């Protein structure tokens, strides 16, 4: 996974040069608008095939079939990458090549600033009929400086803490979700201190992956890697990131709280089946991932709490590349998939928490429960967690590249064991210099 990510990053540096030399599909109209509400007529009346490319779990499997039932002249093929890194690498490669992209491409929020540098390669999705559909900050993050809307928002990622109640019981800790929320209420030091009690009592890791914890911690910073004008913060001058790194390394390595895993790896997948860890940071979209990996394992629950107050991890958009020969139909499909009604169905299927105002206010969402997580009132919990989010980190065009350097530093020390934390950090600082930004 690390190799895939770094290959993609290296490709990004050269992409601007390649894009300048290659053209998009000349049949696609960047200003095409298309229907926002459903029936997507194909204009000429011919049958067409649209492809939708996503990653991880978007909850679209049944929705794709529903859309085809509503639109007999359209076949929709759903292509799902195993990981976000894989999807991003494919998007970068095919965007640079000028061909090969799906008609509708999912883009994760952390890549969006990078993609916005190439806005001429995407259809403007602005539609007056859809104004006010999404949370304002969700739409703002996909709007270019000149007012082009790059993507329709799918989900957001308000985070709670998912935990194994049976392992908590083994450690003599509370198991009821309300009591667990009280136990973990506080800052990151509280989370790590409880983890030390747990691991001392059981010998089992407290959390799955140090890099996942790092993501939760930096999502509470206003400017993790760049100033608000996009200026990168040199890594050797970034005191906030270095402090988080040091605290995390102490918890992961010195106190041995980490399961030493890389998220999305085969070992990580397998750890759900063998009591590999007791807790993990849990945005709504992670619920479906956990349920899939931990099938048959009893004891998972979710607590209405998050270290440091609140945090949002992830969330995505649907974009329409100008490569598509069917911009109107692709836009209509993207609009339909991201309508409140469909996003509520996606949430029910995979836990992808909606970003649509109407969906967030619905009784269907607020009263929803999750059978796998001990019938937890997941809708209410995640709504509370969304309300607790007080920081929207600035993510400019260099966010993903700098973030990956620190991720590699964490994994060298925590997962691979090839470097001690200090040496690994020094390598990250040098890698930042080598980026030349």
C-alpha positions, 0 to 999 in steps of 0.5 A, spaced: 500 500 500 505 504 501 508 503 494 502 504 491 501 511 494 508 513 493 508 511 486 501 515 485 505 521 488 511 521 484 506 521 478 502 527 480 508 531 480 509 530 472 502 530 471 501 537 470 506 537 464 502 531 461 496 534 462 498 540 458 500 536 452 494 531 452 486 533 450 480 530 453 474 527 449 472 532 444 465 530 444 464 532 451 461 539 453 464 541 460 458 546 461 453 540 460 448 540 465 443 534 465 437 532 469 438 532 476 432 528 478 432 522 475 430 520 468 436 521 464 434 521 457 439 519 452 438 524 447 438 520 441 434 515 444 440 509 443 442 505 449 448 507 452 453 504 458 455 508 463 461 506 468 461 509 475 468 508 479 468 508 486 473 505 492 472 501 499 464 501 500 459 507 497 453 503 498 451 503 491 450 496 489 443 496 489 442 503 487 446 502 481 440 496 479 435 501 481 437 506 477 437 501 471 430 499 472 428 507 472 432 508 466 431 502 461 435 505 456 441 506 460 446 500 463 450 502 469 457 498 470 460 499 477 467 499 478 470 498 485 477 499 487 479 495 493 482 501 496 482 509 496 490 509 494 488 504 488 483 508 485 487 515 486 493 512 482 488 510 477 485 516 476 491 520 476 494 515 471 488 516 466 487 523 467 494 524 465 493 519 459 487 523 456 482 516 456 480 510 460 476 514 466 469 512 468 463 516 466 463 518 473 469 518 478 469 518 485 474 523 489 476 522 496 476 529 500 483 529 501 485 528 493 480 534 491 484 540 492 489 536 487 484 535 482 482 542 482 488 544 479 486 540 473 478 543 473 478 543 465 478 536 465 472 535 469 465 537 467 462 543 471 456 540 475 453 547 477 446 546 477 441 551 480 436 546 482 441 543 487 443 549 491 442 547 498 442 540 497 449 539 501 452 542 507 455 548 505 462 546 507 461 540 503 460 544 497 465 549 498 471 544 499 469 542 491 468 549 489 474 552 485 476 559 486 472 561 479 465 558 482 466 551 478 463 545 482 467 539 481 463 534 485 457 532 488 458 530 495 456 523 497 458 522 505 462 525 510 465 522 516 464 524 523 467 519 528 466 515 534 470 510 537 468 503 535 470 497 540 470 490 542 465 490 548 467 482 549 475 484 550 473 490 554 470 485 559 476 481 559 480 487 561 475 489 567 473 495 563 466 498 562 462 495 556 456 499 556 456 504 550 454 510 554 459 508 560 465 507 555 463 514 552 464 516 559 470 512 560 474 515 554 471 522 554 477 527 554 483 528 550 488 524 546 492 522 553 485 520 556 484 515 550 492 512 551 491 512 558 485 507 558 489 503 552 495 502 557 490 499 562 487 495 557 493 492 554 497 491 561 490 487 563 490 483 556 496 483 552 492 485 546 493 491 542 489 497 544 488 500 537 489 497 530 494 502 526 498 508 528 497 511 522 489 511 523 490 514 529 494 520 526 489 521 521 484 522 527 489 527 531 491 531 525 483 532 523 483 537 529 488 542 526 486 548 522 492 547 518 496 541 518 500 541 513 499 548 509 497 555 511 490 557 509 493 561 502 496 554 500 503 555 502 506 548 505 509 548 512 516 545 512 516 539 516 522 541 520 518 547 522 511 544 523 511 543 531 504 541 531 505 535 527 512 533 530 508 534 537 503 529 534 508 524 531 512 524 538 506 523 542 503 517 537 510 514 537 510 514 545 503 510 545 504 506 539 511 503 541 513 505 548 507 503 551 505 498 545 498 500 544 498 499 537 497 492 533 502 494 528 498 494 522 497 498 516 490 499 514 487 496 508 492 491 508 491 483 508 494 483 515 489 488 517 483 485 514 485 478 518 486 481 525 478 483 525 478 475 526 483 474 531 482 479 536 487 483 533 485 490 537 480 492 541 478 499 538 479 503 532 477 510 530 470 510 526 467 514 521 460 512 519 463 509 512 468 505 517 462 501 519 461 497 513 468 495 513 468 493 520 462 489 519 465 486 512 472 484 515 469 482 522 463 477 519 461 472 525 465 476 530 460 478 536 462 484 541 463 490 536 459 496 538 460 504 537 461 509 543 458 516 542 465 519 544 471 522 540 478 524 543 479 531 543 472 533 542 470 531 535 473 530 528 471 528 521 475 523 517 473 522 509 467 523 505 467 523 498 465 526 491 462 524 485 465 527 479 464 527 471 471 527 467 470 531 460 473 524 457 466 521 458 462 521 451 455 522 455 456 528 460 449 530 460 447 522 462 453 522 467 451 528 470 444 526 471 446 519 474 451 523 479 446 527 481 441 521 482 446 517 486 447 523 491 440 525 492 438 525 499 433 519 498 439 515 495 444 517 500 439 514 506 439 508 502 447 508 501 447 509 509 443 503 511 447 499 506 454 501 508 454 506 514 456 512 509 453 518 513 450 523 508 452 530 507 445 532 504 441 537 509 435 533 508 437 527 509 441 529 516 434 532 518 430 525 517 427 521 522 429 515 518 437 517 519 436 519 526 432 513 528 436 508 525 440 502 528 446 498 526 444 490 528 452 488 527 454 493 532 449 491 538 443 495 535 447 501 536 443 507 535 448 509 529 444 514 526 443 518 533 451 517 535 453 519 528 449 525 528 452 527 535 459 526 532 457 530 526 455 536 531 461 535 535 466 537 529 469 544 530 474 544 525 475 543 518 482 542 516 485 546 510 487 541 505 491 545 499 494 541 493 500 539 497 496 536 503 496 529 500 503 529 498 506 531 505 501 527 509 504 521 505 511 522 507 509 522 515 504 516 514 511 513 511 515 515 517 509 512 522 509 506 518 517 505 518 517 505 525 510 502 527 509 497 522 515 495 519 520 496 525 526 498 520 527 505 523 526 508 530 521 514 531 527 519 530 530 516 524 524 515 521 522 522 522 529 525 519 527 521 513 520 524 512 524 531 513 528 529 507 523 527 503 519 533 504 525 537 502 526 532 496 519 534 494 521 541 492 515 545 494 
